[in-house]
Amino acid sequence: MKLFFTLSTVLLLSASSPAPDQPYIQLTEMAAQSQKRIAVYFSGSDWCANCHQFKKKYLDQSAVQQTLQDHYVYYIADFPQRKKLSKEETAMNEALAEKLNPEGIFPLLVIADDQLNPLATIRNGIAFESALQTLNSNLKAK
């Protein structure tokens, strides 16, 4: 539930963003202020079967949820085909994809620093333990 609160906060902040070329600025500011890394999940929620599998296998697991909640500013960049997103959310998702997922890979979890420099990716098909290890090995030292 807290993951969705973070997402909602980022979306709310991005709706008032004065920089249309960088709608993700609030995401980077949140990460810098909280001294956390950023985790962006690229998904096609209403068309991508592999995204549903990825979510079940990795993101829905309590260890991953807890790690994302405690140590990351987590954002879901959704690219649905049937569901309509707000202009702000679409702009945010497209800007993040351009910066972190230019190849358009779905599903993909990208770990980035607070300037949105990619540090690691987690793709569908790797072992759960490897995915969790990637998340844990990229935590920001405080």
C-alpha positions, 0 to 999 in steps of 0.5 A: 500500500505504501508503494502506491502512496509513493506513486501517488505522491510522485504523480501529484507532484509531477502534475504541477511540474514546471519543467515539461522536458523533465517531468520526473524532476520530483522523482529525483528530488524525492530520492535525493531528499530521502537518500534512496535509489529509484526503482522504475518498473516498466509495464504494459498492464493491460496487454503484456502477459510477461508483465503479469508473470514478472509482477507475480514472480518478483514484485508481489513477493513480500521480500521485494515489496519490503525492500522497495518500500524501505530503500527505494523511491518506487514508480510504475511506468505503465504503458497500457493500450486500452486504459487511458492515463492522464497527460501528466502520467503519460509524459512522466512514463514517456520521459522515464522510458526515454531515459531508462528504457530506450529499447522498450523492454517489457517487463523491466525493473530499472534501478537508478541513482537519484539523478536517474543514471541506471545502475542495474536492471532486472528482467523477466526470467532470472532467478528470484534470488538473483533479482533480490540480490540485485535490489539489495546490492544497489541500496544507497549507503547512508 
